[in-house]
Amino acid sequence: VYSSYFLEEFETLFIGTGDGMAIIDPESTEVIRFWEPANLFSVYPNPFLINDYNQINSDGHVRFIYNNPNHKKGKIDIFDFSMDRVVQLTDYHFIGSESEIIWNGKNQYGAKVANGVYFCRLSLASKYYWTKLAVIN
């Protein structure tokens, strides 16, 4: 959380984070993200600076966002430039009609990946979708 402000007159709490803003009042909660909704499969931020962006407990993270109105289980395989699988991600979260999977930039053994371009494959409902991610240490 970067900042928060409670507007007493309207009983509304505003919370600002690196991902956007949350507005909480007695009637509703609204989360406003500062990136555009996923067209089909996208990654943010890209390029991903592991040591600089979205730090949580000294771990950077990048978000994979994909259109998923039917809330099907998806998984993402990340491959290096030689198409060797680096890691498989399966821990997804639903956000309305989209899903997101967060990656900390580490391989399956817990080591930070090297600089370079990574190919990311979403497997969803027996179909594959691809995107690229540039990683900078």
Secondary structure, 3 states (H helix, E strand, C coil): CCEEEEEHHHCEEEEEECCEEEEECCCCEEEEECCCCCCCEEEECCCEECCCCCCECCECCEEEEEECCCCCCEEEEEECCCCCEEEEECCEEEECCEEEEEECCECCCCCECCCEEEEEEEEECCEEEEEEEEEEC
